[in-house]
């Protein structure tokens, strides 16, 4: 049951996140672990676009500080349908800081849902995190 303070994630976002994960699993099965993050990003973007999903890669994320937008060099790995932030990793294992980073990105981008996907896993399901912003 959803907390009365927070609204549930809309069904359309849940369905889109499932599509993203289905595509990520397909890419991981084809490529396996151990490649550069940029390889997975390109292949995942291609896979999503082949399913008619809009994908932007390396999207600049300015930081609002004291009412001023500052370009601090942050980039979203992927923004899917303008709604879901997808952060890609190729690390030994996901850490709490990876989820915290994604939550911060969600807040600054004013988005509700994000996925962090670590392609450096034998089983991709062990490298998936879902983060919700309020």
Buried (B, 14 or more C-beta within 10 A) or exposed (E): EEEEEEEEBEEEBEEBBEBBBEBBBBBBEEBEBEEEBEBBBEBBBEBBEEEEBEBEBEBEBBEEEEEEEEEEEBEBBBBBBEBBBBBBBBEEEBEEEBBEBBBBBBEBBEBBBBBBBBBBBEEBEEBBBBBBBE
